[in-house]
Amino acid sequence: MTSQLSTNATTVSTLQSLCARESAVDQVWHARIWQLLSVWRRRSRDRAALRSLGPQAIHDFCPRQTEAEMEMNKPFWRE
């Protein structure tokens, strides 16, 4: 009976350890996903703002219209 209790305690301890590691891994993944979504959201807003500018405003910071058009038409997941 004592060996069974010892085995059960070891099993519980092992499971708690595994759960703690999984929780840490989950937190890392959630942080990475959140960071990626934030980057995508920023790119989407930046490109929408670029599309809302007139040609003269775009020319003030980007002399080549084709570069500006390429940037504003990129999907949000592309850098």
Stockholm file with secondary structure:
# STOCKHOLM 1.0

chainA/1-79         MTSQLSTNATTVSTLQSLCARESAVDQVWHARIWQLLSVWRRRSRDRAALRSLGPQAIHDFCPRQTEAEMEMNKPFWRE
#=GR chainA/1-79 SS CHHHHHHHHHHHHHHHHHHHHHHHHHHHHHHHHHHHHHHHHHHHHHHHHHHHSCHHHHHHHCSCHHHHHHHHHSCTTCC
#=GC SS_cons        CHHHHHHHHHHHHHHHHHHHHHHHHHHHHHHHHHHHHHHHHHHHHHHHHHHHSCHHHHHHHCSCHHHHHHHHHSCTTCC
//
